[in-house]
Amino acid sequence: MTISRRNLIKMGMAAGTALSIPSVLRAQTSPTPDRTVRMALEDFQIFDPVVTTADSTQTHALAIYDQLFGLDSKFVSRPQMVGKWGVSDDKKTYTFELRDGLSWHDGTSVTAADCVASIRRWGQVAPGGQLLMARAKDISKKDDKTFTITLREPLGALLDILGGPFIMREKDASLSPTEQVTDNIGSGPLKFNHALARPGASFTYDRNEKYVPRNEAPDGLAGGKIVKVDRVIAEIGLYGDQQTSLAALQAGEVDFLEATSSDLLPAIESDPNLELQVLDELGQDMFVRMNCLQKPFDNVKARQAMLHLIDQEAFLRVTAPDPRFGHTVTSMFGNDTPVSNDENTGWFKKGGDPEKARQLFKEAGYAGEKVVILQPTDWEAASNASQLLAAALRNIGVNAELAPSDWGGLVARRANKGPVENGGWSIFITSTTEATLGTVISDPTLPMMGEKSWFGWPQNDEYEALRVKWSDVETLEERKALARKMQRIWWDYVPEVLLGQIVSPSARRKTLTGLISVPAVVPMWNMQKA
């Protein structure tokens, strides 16, 4: 959930502290309704995309910041802020020159020093950035528009990695990656309107009249970012109340709902003024994450038992009741990424195999230890899935206990590596976007580095050697072959168990067109109202 569209950010700093108000961005006259788009988007309290990977914060960042490279709809990295780039014959030195016309919302010019500082800050926390920093011998500016990256050894995925950081002013990027940037001054296609910010209710973004888009058609997060309206208002206060947000959409008070609940789909589809649209066509893969450090899941047999226990279709009935939007999935890389494959998926069986699961728990030496399932009560799909999982475990004789809390409480508890008797945990359910699974180096759930890994802390050195190698192979065929080797080990080790792929439709008024289809986030450019 921390890495999915459904993330409700419970941790972090008070939103009010994130809204310092430079005088240059005071309120302007209101645009006309036909030049204003109101969107019911997920709430967020953290504005810095380095401090959190939450999709709601990333949507905000896409509006106000720009990036060196952008991934197109085929996940090919294409220049965005970069005008020209080159690489030395030994593939160890890259030179990047910024394109003309880049300026900050405060009127100053974007420089190479801003880019260097932004890469270095982001590189301390992002998986791809950490890989870059481990390989980098030097990252420095050559002149105001040019910077270089010198590597100790070649890094084939460098351009893909550079599609990750949002570029900030050097003074902002000089902060620690744990200290939130609060000025909200970017160089992107929209400007954050500080004077109209209403934390918990709405945030307003105005078209950046000085932004110079690339002279290319928009394609995913690449191409020209042309803003065709004057103002976008993120109605974050509506997001959590589905009935109220639908009523607002039907009345024309908002133009777009980022998320819709399954029970409201008939009302939307029967309204001649509304339309469902899937923007994240790859969707999210929901999964069970197990604590590999503590009993019983420190034993591989117990983890393998979970593979056979799960009946994905049963879980999809409580997480994605409409069959159009829920699908079974067996590849660790998702259903629809270029490296999805069927290696080592013989465990999958329609309906699951609870007797096989019971036998594997017995082989693991399971002796009635308590299995604590963290249940996020404010995320309906995961809460329902947690209850179903507890029942399935109890049916095969496992002592399963639900630990209900809001998502913030779950986030706090899942960091505990100790046994359940000391406040630890055994299982929690979350999801990740297939888009990051397909790129491998940017998904935080995929490393298996033990206690340096994401929650659950799996460890397998053979797998890690393959994962790190991913950044050195350049062709799709090489990556497909590598993905099969990784997946063979993954499903033998079993750090997690898949519950299904969920594709969540958004809803819009038919007068709103031009929305960009990308995974997990909502770009605010290209759309327009009739």
C-alpha positions as CSV (number, residue, x, y, z in Angstrom):
1,M,0.0,0.0,0.0
2,T,2.9,2.3,0.5
3,I,3.7,1.6,-3.1
4,S,0.2,1.5,-4.6
5,R,-2.5,3.9,-5.7
6,R,-4.4,3.0,-2.5
7,N,-1.9,4.5,-0.2
8,L,-3.4,6.6,2.6
9,I,-0.4,8.4,4.0
10,K,-0.7,8.3,7.7
11,M,2.9,9.1,8.6
12,G,4.9,12.2,7.9
13,M,4.8,15.8,8.7
14,A,1.8,18.1,9.2
15,A,0.7,19.4,5.8
16,G,0.7,22.9,7.1
17,T,4.4,22.9,7.5
18,A,4.9,21.9,3.9
19,L,3.4,25.1,2.5
20,S,5.8,27.9,2.8
21,I,4.5,30.7,0.6
22,P,6.9,32.6,-1.7
23,S,5.3,35.9,-2.6
24,V,5.9,35.2,-6.3
25,L,3.2,32.6,-6.2
26,R,0.3,34.4,-4.5
27,A,-3.2,34.0,-5.7
28,Q,-4.2,35.0,-9.2
29,T,-7.6,35.7,-10.8
30,S,-9.7,32.6,-11.2
31,P,-9.8,30.9,-14.6
32,T,-13.2,30.2,-16.2
33,P,-14.9,26.9,-15.4
34,D,-14.2,25.5,-18.9
35,R,-10.5,26.1,-18.3
36,T,-10.5,24.5,-14.9
37,V,-10.4,20.8,-14.2
38,R,-11.4,19.5,-10.8
39,M,-10.1,16.0,-9.9
40,A,-10.9,13.9,-6.9
41,L,-7.4,12.6,-6.2
42,E,-5.9,10.7,-3.3
43,D,-4.9,12.8,-0.3
44,F,-1.3,13.4,0.6
45,Q,0.6,15.1,3.4
46,I,4.2,14.7,2.1
47,F,5.1,16.9,-0.9
48,D,8.6,15.6,-1.4
49,P,8.9,12.6,-3.8
50,V,12.2,11.7,-2.3
51,V,10.9,11.4,1.2
52,T,8.0,9.0,0.1
53,T,7.3,6.9,-2.9
54,A,3.5,7.2,-2.4
55,D,1.7,7.5,-5.7
56,S,-0.2,10.6,-4.6
57,T,3.0,12.4,-3.9
58,Q,4.4,11.3,-7.2
59,T,1.3,12.7,-9.0
60,H,2.0,16.0,-7.3
61,A,5.7,15.9,-8.3
62,L,4.8,15.1,-11.9
63,A,2.9,18.4,-12.1
64,I,5.4,20.8,-10.6
65,Y,8.8,19.2,-11.3
66,D,10.4,17.9,-14.5
67,Q,12.7,14.9,-15.1
68,L,15.8,14.3,-17.1
69,F,14.3,11.3,-18.9
70,G,10.8,10.0,-19.2
71,L,9.5,6.5,-19.8
72,D,7.2,6.2,-22.8
73,S,4.3,3.9,-23.1
74,K,6.6,1.0,-24.1
75,F,8.9,1.7,-21.1
76,V,11.6,3.1,-23.3
77,S,13.6,5.9,-21.6
78,R,13.5,9.1,-23.7
79,P,15.1,12.5,-23.1
80,Q,12.8,15.1,-21.3
81,M,14.9,17.9,-19.7
82,V,18.0,16.6,-21.5
83,G,18.6,18.0,-25.0
84,K,21.6,16.1,-26.0
85,W,23.6,13.3,-24.5
86,G,26.6,11.1,-25.3
87,V,28.7,8.3,-24.0
88,S,32.4,7.4,-24.3
89,D,33.6,4.4,-26.2
90,D,34.3,2.5,-22.9
91,K,30.7,3.3,-21.7
92,K,32.0,4.8,-18.5
93,T,31.5,8.5,-19.1
94,Y,28.2,10.0,-20.0
95,T,27.7,13.7,-20.9
96,F,24.3,15.3,-20.6
97,E,23.3,18.8,-21.9
98,L,20.1,20.4,-20.8
99,R,17.7,21.6,-23.5
100,D,16.9,25.3,-23.9
101,G,14.1,27.1,-22.1
102,L,14.2,25.4,-18.7
103,S,13.4,27.7,-15.8
104,W,12.2,27.4,-12.2
105,H,8.9,28.8,-11.1
106,D,10.7,31.5,-9.2
107,G,12.1,32.8,-12.6
108,T,15.7,31.5,-12.3
109,S,17.3,29.2,-14.8
110,V,17.6,25.5,-14.3
111,T,21.3,24.6,-14.2
112,A,23.5,21.5,-14.3
113,A,24.3,22.0,-10.6
114,D,20.6,21.5,-9.8
115,C,20.6,18.2,-11.7
116,V,23.8,16.9,-10.0
117,A,22.4,17.8,-6.5
118,S,19.0,16.2,-7.3
119,I,20.6,13.0,-8.5
120,R,22.8,12.7,-5.5
121,R,20.0,13.3,-3.0
122,W,17.6,10.8,-4.7
123,G,20.4,8.3,-5.2
124,Q,20.7,7.8,-1.4
125,V,17.3,6.2,-1.1
126,A,15.9,4.9,-4.4
127,P,16.9,1.3,-5.4
128,G,18.0,2.4,-8.9
129,G,19.7,5.5,-7.5
130,Q,21.6,3.4,-4.9
131,L,22.9,1.2,-7.7
132,L,24.0,4.3,-9.7
133,M,25.8,5.8,-6.6
134,A,27.6,2.5,-6.0
135,R,28.9,2.5,-9.6
136,A,29.5,6.3,-9.9
137,K,33.1,7.5,-9.7
138,D,32.0,11.1,-10.2
139,I,28.9,13.2,-10.9
140,S,29.6,16.8,-11.6
141,K,28.7,19.8,-13.7
142,K,30.8,20.7,-16.7
143,D,29.2,24.1,-17.3
144,D,25.8,25.7,-16.5
145,K,24.0,23.4,-19.0
146,T,26.1,20.3,-19.0
147,F,27.0,17.6,-16.4
148,T,28.8,14.3,-16.6
149,I,28.5,11.0,-14.9
150,T,31.7,8.9,-14.7
151,L,31.3,5.3,-13.8
152,R,33.8,2.8,-12.3
153,E,32.3,0.2,-14.6
154,P,29.6,0.4,-17.3
155,L,25.9,0.6,-16.3
156,G,23.6,-0.5,-19.1
157,A,20.5,0.7,-17.3
158,L,21.7,4.2,-16.6
159,L,19.2,6.0,-18.9
160,D,16.4,4.0,-17.3
161,I,17.6,4.9,-13.9
162,L,17.8,8.6,-14.8
163,G,14.0,8.5,-15.5
164,G,13.5,8.3,-11.7
165,P,14.6,11.5,-10.0
166,F,12.6,14.7,-10.1
167,I,14.9,17.6,-10.6
168,M,14.8,20.3,-7.8
169,R,16.7,23.5,-7.2
170,E,20.2,22.9,-5.9
171,K,19.3,24.6,-2.5
172,D,16.4,22.2,-2.1
173,A,18.3,19.1,-3.2
174,S,21.0,19.9,-0.7
175,L,18.7,18.8,2.1
176,S,19.0,15.3,3.6
177,P,16.7,12.8,1.8
178,T,14.9,12.4,5.1
179,E,14.2,16.1,5.5
180,Q,11.2,17.2,3.5
181,V,11.5,19.9,0.8
182,T,8.7,22.4,1.5
183,D,9.0,25.1,-1.1
184,N,7.2,23.3,-3.9
185,I,9.1,25.3,-6.5
186,G,9.8,23.2,-9.6
187,S,10.3,23.7,-13.3
188,G,7.4,21.5,-14.5
189,P,4.4,22.3,-16.6
190,L,2.2,23.4,-13.6
191,K,2.9,25.6,-10.7
192,F,1.7,24.9,-7.1
193,N,-0.6,27.7,-6.0
194,H,0.4,28.1,-2.3
195,A,-2.2,30.8,-1.6
196,L,-5.1,28.4,-2.5
197,A,-3.7,25.4,-0.7
198,R,-6.2,23.8,1.6
199,P,-4.6,20.8,3.3
200,G,-7.0,18.0,3.8
201,A,-9.5,19.6,1.3
202,S,-7.8,20.7,-2.0
203,F,-4.6,21.7,-3.7
204,T,-4.5,24.0,-6.7
205,Y,-2.1,23.9,-9.7
206,D,-1.9,26.6,-12.3
207,R,-0.5,26.3,-15.8
208,N,3.1,27.4,-16.1
209,E,2.9,29.9,-18.9
210,K,6.7,29.9,-19.2
211,Y,7.1,26.1,-19.5
212,V,8.5,25.0,-22.9
213,P,7.3,21.5,-23.8
214,R,9.2,19.2,-26.0
215,N,8.1,19.4,-29.7
216,E,6.9,15.8,-29.6
217,A,3.6,14.0,-29.1
218,P,2.9,13.0,-25.5
219,D,3.7,9.3,-24.9
220,G,3.5,7.9,-21.4
221,L,5.7,10.2,-19.3
222,A,7.8,11.1,-22.3
223,G,7.1,13.6,-25.1
224,G,5.6,17.1,-24.9
225,K,3.9,18.0,-21.7
226,I,1.3,20.5,-23.0
227,V,-1.1,21.9,-20.4
228,K,-4.4,22.7,-22.2
229,V,-6.3,24.1,-19.2
230,D,-5.5,27.1,-16.9
231,R,-6.0,25.4,-13.6
232,V,-6.2,21.9,-12.0
233,I,-7.8,21.5,-8.6
234,A,-7.0,18.3,-6.7
235,E,-10.1,17.7,-4.5
236,I,-8.3,15.5,-2.0
237,G,-11.0,15.9,0.6
238,L,-13.5,13.9,-1.6
239,Y,-11.2,10.9,-2.3
240,G,-12.1,8.9,0.8
241,D,-15.9,9.3,0.5
242,Q,-17.0,7.4,-2.5
243,Q,-20.7,8.3,-2.4
244,T,-20.1,12.0,-2.0
245,S,-17.4,12.0,-4.8
246,L,-19.8,10.2,-7.1
247,A,-22.6,12.7,-6.4
248,A,-20.1,15.5,-7.1
249,L,-19.1,13.8,-10.4
250,Q,-22.8,13.4,-11.5
251,A,-23.5,17.0,-10.6
252,G,-20.6,18.3,-12.6
253,E,-18.9,19.7,-9.4
254,V,-15.8,17.5,-10.2
255,D,-14.6,16.2,-13.6
256,F,-12.7,13.1,-12.6
257,L,-12.5,10.4,-9.8
258,E,-9.2,8.7,-9.5
259,A,-10.7,5.6,-7.9
260,T,-14.1,4.1,-7.8
261,S,-15.5,1.3,-5.6
262,S,-17.0,-1.8,-7.3
263,D,-20.5,-1.2,-5.9
264,L,-20.7,2.2,-7.6
265,L,-19.7,0.9,-11.1
266,P,-23.3,0.3,-12.2
267,A,-24.4,3.9,-11.3
268,I,-21.4,5.3,-13.3
269,E,-22.0,3.1,-16.3
270,S,-25.7,3.9,-16.5
271,D,-25.1,7.7,-16.4
272,P,-24.9,9.1,-20.0
273,N,-22.6,11.9,-18.9
274,L,-20.0,9.7,-17.2
275,E,-17.4,7.1,-18.4
276,L,-15.1,4.6,-16.8
277,Q,-11.5,4.7,-18.0
278,V,-8.6,2.5,-17.0
279,L,-5.5,4.7,-16.9
280,D,-3.2,2.2,-15.2
281,E,-3.6,-0.6,-17.7
282,L,-1.0,-2.8,-16.0
283,G,-2.6,-2.5,-12.7
284,Q,-1.5,-3.6,-9.2
285,D,-0.4,-7.0,-8.0
286,M,-1.7,-7.7,-4.5
287,F,0.4,-10.1,-2.4
288,V,1.0,-11.6,1.0
289,R,4.4,-10.6,2.4
290,M,5.9,-12.9,5.0
291,N,8.4,-12.3,7.8
292,C,11.4,-14.5,6.8
293,L,13.2,-13.8,10.0
294,Q,10.8,-15.3,12.5
295,K,8.8,-18.6,12.9
296,P,7.1,-20.1,11.1
297,F,8.2,-18.4,7.9
298,D,11.9,-18.5,8.6
299,N,11.4,-22.1,7.3
300,V,11.1,-22.3,3.5
301,K,8.6,-25.2,3.7
302,A,6.2,-22.9,5.6
303,R,6.6,-20.2,2.9
304,Q,6.1,-22.8,0.2
305,A,2.9,-23.9,2.0
306,M,1.5,-20.5,1.4
307,L,1.9,-20.9,-2.3
308,H,-0.4,-23.9,-2.3
309,L,-2.9,-22.5,0.3
310,I,-3.9,-19.5,-1.8
311,D,-7.0,-19.7,-4.0
312,Q,-6.5,-16.5,-6.1
313,E,-10.0,-16.5,-7.5
314,A,-11.4,-16.6,-4.0
315,F,-9.3,-13.6,-3.0
316,L,-10.2,-11.7,-6.1
317,R,-13.9,-12.1,-5.2
318,V,-13.3,-9.9,-2.1
319,T,-10.6,-7.6,-3.6
320,A,-11.9,-7.0,-7.1
321,P,-15.5,-8.3,-7.3
322,D,-16.0,-7.2,-10.9
323,P,-14.2,-9.9,-13.0
324,R,-13.3,-7.3,-15.6
325,F,-10.9,-5.7,-13.2
326,G,-9.3,-8.7,-11.4
327,H,-7.1,-11.5,-12.9
328,T,-5.0,-14.3,-11.5
329,V,-1.3,-13.9,-11.9
330,T,1.7,-16.3,-11.5
331,S,4.8,-14.4,-12.6
332,M,6.7,-12.4,-10.1
333,F,7.0,-9.8,-12.9
334,G,3.2,-9.5,-13.3
335,N,0.9,-10.5,-16.1
336,D,1.6,-7.8,-18.7
337,T,5.2,-6.7,-18.5
338,P,7.8,-7.5,-21.2
339,V,9.6,-10.0,-18.8
340,S,6.5,-11.8,-17.5
341,N,7.1,-15.6,-17.8
342,D,5.9,-19.0,-16.6
343,E,9.2,-20.3,-15.1
344,N,8.6,-22.4,-11.9
345,T,4.9,-21.8,-11.7
346,G,3.7,-25.4,-11.3
347,W,2.5,-24.6,-7.8
348,F,-0.5,-22.7,-9.3
349,K,-3.7,-24.6,-9.1
350,K,-7.3,-23.5,-9.5
351,G,-8.8,-23.5,-6.0
352,G,-5.5,-23.9,-4.3
353,D,-4.3,-27.1,-2.6
354,P,-4.9,-26.8,1.1
355,E,-3.9,-30.4,1.8
356,K,-0.6,-29.8,0.2
357,A,-0.2,-26.6,2.3
358,R,-1.1,-28.6,5.5
359,Q,1.6,-31.2,4.6
360,L,4.3,-28.5,4.0
361,F,3.5,-26.8,7.3
362,K,4.0,-30.2,9.0
363,E,7.3,-30.7,7.1
364,A,8.4,-27.2,8.3
365,G,8.0,-28.4,11.9
366,Y,5.1,-26.1,12.6
367,A,4.1,-26.6,16.3
368,G,1.1,-24.2,16.7
369,E,3.1,-21.0,16.8
370,K,0.9,-17.9,16.6
371,V,0.8,-16.4,13.1
372,V,0.0,-12.7,13.3
373,I,-1.6,-11.1,10.3
374,L,-1.5,-7.3,10.2
375,Q,-4.9,-6.1,9.0
376,P,-5.3,-2.6,7.6
377,T,-8.9,-1.7,8.5
378,D,-8.9,1.5,6.4
379,W,-8.0,-0.3,3.2
380,E,-11.1,-2.4,2.4
381,A,-9.5,-4.8,-0.2
382,A,-6.5,-5.7,2.0
383,S,-8.7,-5.9,5.1
384,N,-11.1,-8.3,3.4
385,A,-8.1,-10.3,2.1
386,S,-6.6,-10.5,5.5
387,Q,-9.8,-12.0,7.0
388,L,-10.0,-14.5,4.2
389,L,-6.4,-15.5,4.7
390,A,-6.8,-16.0,8.4
391,A,-9.8,-18.3,7.8
392,A,-7.8,-20.3,5.2
393,L,-4.9,-20.8,7.6
394,R,-7.2,-21.8,10.5
395,N,-8.8,-24.4,8.2
396,I,-5.5,-26.2,7.9
397,G,-4.7,-26.0,11.6
398,V,-2.6,-22.9,11.7
399,N,-3.0,-20.6,14.7
400,A,-3.7,-17.4,12.8
401,E,-4.6,-14.2,14.6
402,L,-5.6,-10.9,13.0
403,A,-4.0,-7.6,14.3
404,P,-6.4,-4.9,13.1
405,S,-5.2,-1.2,12.9
406,D,-5.2,1.6,10.4
407,W,-2.5,1.7,7.7
408,G,-0.3,4.0,9.8
409,G,-0.3,1.5,12.6
410,L,0.5,-1.3,10.2
411,V,3.4,0.7,8.8
412,A,4.8,1.3,12.2
413,R,4.5,-2.4,13.3
414,R,5.9,-4.0,10.1
415,A,9.3,-2.4,10.8
416,N,9.6,-4.6,13.9
417,K,11.9,-7.5,13.1
418,G,11.3,-9.3,16.4
419,P,9.0,-12.2,17.2
420,V,5.3,-11.7,17.6
421,E,5.6,-11.9,21.4
422,N,7.7,-8.7,21.2
423,G,5.3,-6.8,18.9
424,G,6.5,-8.4,15.7
425,W,4.4,-9.8,12.9
426,S,4.1,-12.8,10.5
427,I,2.2,-11.6,7.5
428,F,0.8,-8.4,5.9
429,I,-0.9,-7.8,2.6
430,T,-0.1,-5.0,0.2
431,S,0.3,-4.3,-3.5
432,T,2.8,-3.0,-6.0
433,T,2.4,-1.7,-9.6
434,E,3.3,-4.0,-12.4
435,A,5.1,-1.1,-14.1
436,T,7.9,-1.2,-11.5
437,L,8.0,-5.0,-11.4
438,G,8.8,-4.9,-15.1
439,T,11.7,-2.5,-14.7
440,V,13.1,-4.6,-11.8
441,I,15.6,-2.1,-10.6
442,S,13.0,0.4,-9.3
443,D,10.7,-1.9,-7.4
444,P,11.6,-2.0,-3.6
445,T,9.9,-5.4,-3.0
446,L,12.3,-7.3,-5.3
447,P,15.7,-7.2,-3.5
448,M,16.6,-10.3,-1.4
449,M,19.4,-8.8,0.7
450,G,18.3,-9.9,4.1
451,E,17.9,-7.2,6.7
452,K,18.8,-4.6,4.1
453,S,15.7,-5.6,2.1
454,W,12.2,-4.3,2.2
455,F,9.9,-5.5,5.0
456,G,9.9,-9.3,5.3
457,W,13.7,-9.3,4.8
458,P,14.3,-12.2,2.4
459,Q,17.9,-13.2,1.7
460,N,19.3,-15.2,-1.3
461,D,22.7,-14.4,-2.6
462,E,22.3,-16.3,-5.9
463,Y,19.2,-14.3,-6.7
464,E,20.8,-11.0,-5.7
465,A,23.7,-11.6,-8.1
466,L,21.2,-12.0,-10.9
467,R,19.2,-8.9,-9.9
468,V,22.2,-6.7,-9.8
469,K,23.2,-8.1,-13.2
470,W,19.9,-6.7,-14.6
471,S,21.4,-3.2,-14.8
472,D,24.2,-4.5,-17.1
473,V,22.1,-6.2,-19.8
474,E,20.7,-4.0,-22.5
475,T,18.5,-6.1,-24.8
476,L,15.0,-7.4,-24.0
477,E,16.0,-10.9,-24.9
478,E,18.8,-10.9,-22.4
479,R,16.5,-9.5,-19.7
480,K,13.8,-12.2,-20.5
481,A,16.4,-14.9,-20.0
482,L,17.6,-13.3,-16.8
483,A,14.0,-12.9,-15.5
484,R,13.4,-16.6,-15.9
485,K,16.5,-17.4,-13.8
486,M,15.4,-14.9,-11.1
487,Q,11.8,-16.3,-11.1
488,R,13.1,-19.9,-10.6
489,I,14.8,-18.9,-7.4
490,W,12.0,-16.6,-6.3
491,W,9.3,-19.3,-6.3
492,D,11.6,-21.8,-4.6
493,Y,12.4,-19.3,-1.8
494,V,8.9,-17.7,-1.7
495,P,9.4,-14.2,-0.1
496,E,5.7,-13.5,-0.9
497,V,2.6,-15.0,-2.4
498,L,0.5,-13.4,-5.1
499,L,-3.3,-12.8,-4.6
500,G,-4.1,-11.5,-8.0
501,Q,-3.8,-8.5,-10.4
502,I,-6.2,-5.7,-9.9
503,V,-6.9,-3.0,-12.5
504,S,-8.7,-0.1,-11.0
505,P,-10.9,2.0,-13.3
506,S,-11.2,5.8,-12.9
507,A,-14.3,7.7,-13.7
508,R,-14.7,11.0,-15.6
509,R,-17.3,13.2,-17.1
510,K,-17.4,12.7,-20.9
511,T,-16.5,16.4,-21.4
512,L,-13.0,15.7,-20.0
513,T,-10.7,14.1,-22.6
514,G,-7.0,13.6,-23.3
515,L,-6.0,11.9,-20.0
516,I,-2.6,10.2,-20.2
517,S,-2.6,6.5,-19.5
518,V,0.3,5.6,-17.2
519,P,0.7,3.3,-14.2
520,A,-0.1,4.4,-10.7
521,V,-0.1,8.2,-11.2
522,V,-2.3,10.9,-12.9
523,P,-0.5,13.3,-15.2
524,M,-2.2,16.7,-15.3
525,W,-1.1,17.7,-18.8
526,N,-2.7,17.1,-22.2
527,M,-6.3,16.9,-20.8
528,Q,-9.0,19.4,-21.8
529,K,-12.7,20.1,-21.4
530,A,-15.2,20.3,-24.1
